[in-house]
Amino acid sequence: MSKKMDLRNLDTSNPGSWPLPVKLFACLMAGIVIIGAAWYFFVADRRTELAGLVAKEGTLKAEFEDKQGRAANLEPLKQQLAQMELMLQQMLRQLPSKNEMPDLIVDVSQTALATGISNELFQPGPESAKEFYAEKPINLRMVGTYHQFGAFVSGVASLPRVVIMTMHNISLTPRAGKPGLLVLQGTIKTYRYLDDEEVTAQTAGGAK
């Protein structure tokens, strides 16, 4: 009958004297410890690094797709902007020119008189040039009925050139002692387009 191995009697200072099965088991355990340590110190760190790189790849991919989509839409947006600028220029060209502006102001005043409105004040002010157009304020005080003011607005809209009028600080109040009469007082602004030379000068002035 074979004797059982007593591990407690093994000489730890002389592993070479251990029985073969014990040596094999000790080598196996040492290998497991070495592999485990290698995994912990090297492979685990690499897996963490790999996870970070995968997350970064996802972020970069999303950023690339976003920029690619923007680049694909850039050319249509440029074309749309060019079309809008062309439409703006065409609309501005429908406004009165520099030479037509004096006659237009006279036409506006005459239109008010033709509807029966009394022009107590109709005083054009100095012109102010903007980027693509110029605006001219007119200080006025008109007296008339509600229907006469309506006819005046309709008459201005029927003038040969496009007339845009905006109102600033306008008040409409009853005429004292004159039932049915209203006083329209304040400032209106009319607009004209700038010719090519004026646009160039305006752009050069704004660039300084």
C-alpha positions as a Python dict, from the first residue, in 0.01 Angstrom:
ca = {
    (1, 'M'): (0, 0, 0),
    (2, 'S'): (139, 334, -101),
    (3, 'K'): (213, 590, 158),
    (4, 'K'): (11, 909, 159),
    (5, 'M'): (203, 1231, 109),
    (6, 'D'): (223, 1448, 416),
    (7, 'L'): (256, 1807, 290),
    (8, 'R'): (337, 1926, 638),
    (9, 'N'): (667, 1737, 625),
    (10, 'L'): (787, 1900, 303),
    (11, 'D'): (1120, 2082, 324),
    (12, 'T'): (1035, 2433, 196),
    (13, 'S'): (1403, 2524, 184),
    (14, 'N'): (1476, 2242, -59),
    (15, 'P'): (1197, 2222, -322),
    (16, 'G'): (1412, 1985, -529),
    (17, 'S'): (1350, 1708, -276),
    (18, 'W'): (971, 1734, -314),
    (19, 'P'): (782, 1448, -476),
    (20, 'L'): (706, 1491, -845),
    (21, 'P'): (328, 1545, -803),
    (22, 'V'): (397, 1822, -550),
    (23, 'K'): (649, 1985, -783),
    (24, 'L'): (396, 1979, -1069),
    (25, 'F'): (125, 2124, -850),
    (26, 'A'): (356, 2397, -723),
    (27, 'C'): (459, 2486, -1079),
    (28, 'L'): (93, 2500, -1183),
    (29, 'M'): (3, 2731, -898),
    (30, 'A'): (303, 2953, -972),
    (31, 'G'): (197, 2975, -1336),
    (32, 'I'): (-157, 3073, -1234),
    (33, 'V'): (-20, 3344, -1004),
    (34, 'I'): (208, 3480, -1279),
    (35, 'I'): (-72, 3483, -1538),
    (36, 'G'): (-309, 3651, -1292),
    (37, 'A'): (-52, 3917, -1209),
    (38, 'A'): (17, 3976, -1579),
    (39, 'W'): (-355, 4012, -1644),
    (40, 'Y'): (-402, 4255, -1357),
    (41, 'F'): (-104, 4479, -1433),
    (42, 'F'): (-107, 4474, -1813),
    (43, 'V'): (-422, 4336, -1974),
    (44, 'A'): (-670, 4509, -1740),
    (45, 'D'): (-506, 4849, -1800),
    (46, 'R'): (-512, 4788, -2175),
    (47, 'R'): (-882, 4702, -2161),
    (48, 'T'): (-954, 5028, -1977),
    (49, 'E'): (-750, 5216, -2235),
    (50, 'L'): (-931, 5033, -2515),
    (51, 'A'): (-1270, 5123, -2367),
    (52, 'G'): (-1165, 5489, -2360),
    (53, 'L'): (-1048, 5473, -2721),
    (54, 'V'): (-1377, 5311, -2828),
    (55, 'A'): (-1574, 5590, -2657),
    (56, 'K'): (-1350, 5852, -2818),
    (57, 'E'): (-1399, 5685, -3156),
    (58, 'G'): (-1776, 5714, -3115),
    (59, 'T'): (-1746, 6084, -3029),
    (60, 'L'): (-1514, 6155, -3322),
    (61, 'K'): (-1740, 5960, -3558),
    (62, 'A'): (-2045, 6159, -3450),
    (63, 'E'): (-1850, 6485, -3486),
    (64, 'F'): (-1731, 6381, -3833),
    (65, 'E'): (-2084, 6291, -3944),
    (66, 'D'): (-2212, 6626, -3813),
    (67, 'K'): (-1943, 6821, -4000),
    (68, 'Q'): (-1997, 6611, -4311),
    (69, 'G'): (-2368, 6693, -4299),
    (70, 'R'): (-2294, 7063, -4260),
    (71, 'A'): (-2051, 7055, -4550),
    (72, 'A'): (-2311, 6882, -4767),
    (73, 'N'): (-2564, 7156, -4687),
    (74, 'L'): (-2317, 7442, -4728),
    (75, 'E'): (-2343, 7471, -5106),
    (76, 'P'): (-2728, 7479, -5112),
    (77, 'L'): (-2719, 7742, -4837),
    (78, 'K'): (-2476, 7953, -5041),
    (79, 'Q'): (-2704, 7929, -5343),
    (80, 'Q'): (-3005, 8021, -5132),
    (81, 'L'): (-2821, 8321, -4988),
    (82, 'A'): (-2724, 8437, -5337),
    (83, 'Q'): (-3087, 8409, -5450),
    (84, 'M'): (-3205, 8607, -5147),
    (85, 'E'): (-2949, 8882, -5214),
    (86, 'L'): (-3064, 8896, -5578),
    (87, 'M'): (-3428, 8922, -5470),
    (88, 'L'): (-3335, 9199, -5225),
    (89, 'Q'): (-3158, 9393, -5499),
    (90, 'Q'): (-3460, 9352, -5727),
    (91, 'M'): (-3695, 9474, -5455),
    (92, 'L'): (-3472, 9772, -5379),
    (93, 'R'): (-3465, 9860, -5749),
    (94, 'Q'): (-3842, 9904, -5732),
    (95, 'L'): (-3796, 10195, -5493),
    (96, 'P'): (-3752, 10546, -5629),
    (97, 'S'): (-3409, 10650, -5752),
    (98, 'K'): (-3213, 10952, -5636),
    (99, 'N'): (-3344, 11162, -5926),
    (100, 'E'): (-3704, 11048, -5870),
    (101, 'M'): (-3712, 11127, -5499),
    (102, 'P'): (-3791, 11503, -5523),
    (103, 'D'): (-4081, 11439, -5760),
    (104, 'L'): (-4204, 11158, -5539),
    (105, 'I'): (-4222, 11386, -5235),
    (106, 'V'): (-4424, 11633, -5440),
    (107, 'D'): (-4654, 11350, -5553),
    (108, 'V'): (-4714, 11244, -5193),
    (109, 'S'): (-4800, 11599, -5094),
    (110, 'Q'): (-5027, 11645, -5398),
    (111, 'T'): (-5201, 11316, -5325),
    (112, 'A'): (-5290, 11443, -4978),
    (113, 'L'): (-5429, 11767, -5124),
    (114, 'A'): (-5625, 11578, -5388),
    (115, 'T'): (-5812, 11383, -5120),
    (116, 'G'): (-5912, 11706, -4942),
    (117, 'I'): (-5654, 11682, -4664),
    (118, 'S'): (-5504, 12009, -4546),
    (119, 'N'): (-5123, 12005, -4520),
    (120, 'E'): (-5049, 12239, -4234),
    (121, 'L'): (-4691, 12109, -4226),
    (122, 'F'): (-4505, 11902, -4484),
    (123, 'Q'): (-4133, 11946, -4427),
    (124, 'P'): (-3879, 11696, -4569),
    (125, 'G'): (-3570, 11648, -4354),
    (126, 'P'): (-3210, 11555, -4439),
    (127, 'E'): (-3157, 11216, -4602),
    (128, 'S'): (-2983, 10933, -4416),
    (129, 'A'): (-2796, 10668, -4616),
    (130, 'K'): (-2799, 10305, -4501),
    (131, 'E'): (-2618, 10003, -4648),
    (132, 'F'): (-2837, 9955, -4956),
    (133, 'Y'): (-3095, 10231, -4932),
    (134, 'A'): (-3153, 10584, -4810),
    (135, 'E'): (-3434, 10709, -4590),
    (136, 'K'): (-3580, 11057, -4588),
    (137, 'P'): (-3790, 11178, -4296),
    (138, 'I'): (-4083, 11412, -4350),
    (139, 'N'): (-4228, 11608, -4060),
    (140, 'L'): (-4597, 11664, -4119),
    (141, 'R'): (-4922, 11779, -3973),
    (142, 'M'): (-5232, 11696, -4175),
    (143, 'V'): (-5595, 11770, -4109),
    (144, 'G'): (-5875, 11565, -4260),
    (145, 'T'): (-6147, 11309, -4202),
    (146, 'Y'): (-6101, 10939, -4142),
    (147, 'H'): (-6213, 10860, -4498),
    (148, 'Q'): (-5982, 11125, -4644),
    (149, 'F'): (-5682, 10967, -4469),
    (150, 'G'): (-5789, 10630, -4604),
    (151, 'A'): (-5810, 10775, -4957),
    (152, 'F'): (-5465, 10933, -4910),
    (153, 'V'): (-5305, 10599, -4819),
    (154, 'S'): (-5476, 10433, -5115),
    (155, 'G'): (-5359, 10713, -5348),
    (156, 'V'): (-4998, 10681, -5234),
    (157, 'A'): (-5013, 10304, -5297),
    (158, 'S'): (-5129, 10378, -5653),
    (159, 'L'): (-4831, 10598, -5743),
    (160, 'P'): (-4617, 10471, -6036),
    (161, 'R'): (-4317, 10396, -5816),
    (162, 'V'): (-4324, 10175, -5507),
    (163, 'V'): (-4358, 10402, -5206),
    (164, 'I'): (-4278, 10273, -4859),
    (165, 'M'): (-4371, 10496, -4571),
    (166, 'T'): (-4308, 10417, -4207),
    (167, 'M'): (-4453, 10625, -3927),
    (168, 'H'): (-4260, 10748, -3624),
    (169, 'N'): (-4411, 10929, -3326),
    (170, 'I'): (-4737, 10965, -3518),
    (171, 'S'): (-5046, 11080, -3333),
    (172, 'L'): (-5403, 11100, -3462),
    (173, 'T'): (-5624, 11326, -3252),
    (174, 'P'): (-5960, 11500, -3300),
    (175, 'R'): (-5946, 11859, -3422),
    (176, 'A'): (-6060, 12091, -3145),
    (177, 'G'): (-6388, 12259, -3234),
    (178, 'K'): (-6414, 12068, -3566),
    (179, 'P'): (-6628, 11754, -3523),
    (180, 'G'): (-6528, 11477, -3763),
    (181, 'L'): (-6186, 11625, -3838),
    (182, 'L'): (-5865, 11454, -3728),
    (183, 'V'): (-5510, 11582, -3696),
    (184, 'L'): (-5232, 11349, -3810),
    (185, 'Q'): (-4902, 11474, -3674),
    (186, 'G'): (-4553, 11329, -3650),
    (187, 'T'): (-4281, 11199, -3882),
    (188, 'I'): (-4298, 10960, -4173),
    (189, 'K'): (-3999, 10816, -4357),
    (190, 'T'): (-3981, 10741, -4727),
    (191, 'Y'): (-3712, 10530, -4889),
    (192, 'R'): (-3513, 10511, -5211),
    (193, 'Y'): (-3245, 10279, -5340),
    (194, 'L'): (-2881, 10375, -5366),
    (195, 'D'): (-2719, 10359, -5709),
    (196, 'D'): (-2400, 10158, -5761),
    (197, 'E'): (-2171, 10453, -5693),
    (198, 'E'): (-2353, 10537, -5371),
    (199, 'V'): (-2342, 10174, -5256),
    (200, 'T'): (-1967, 10162, -5323),
    (201, 'A'): (-1912, 10487, -5133),
    (202, 'Q'): (-2131, 10369, -4847),
    (203, 'T'): (-1948, 10035, -4824),
    (204, 'A'): (-1609, 10207, -4835),
    (205, 'G'): (-1719, 10448, -4564),
    (206, 'G'): (-1843, 10166, -4342),
    (207, 'A'): (-1516, 9976, -4383),
    (208, 'K'): (-1310, 10260, -4236),
}
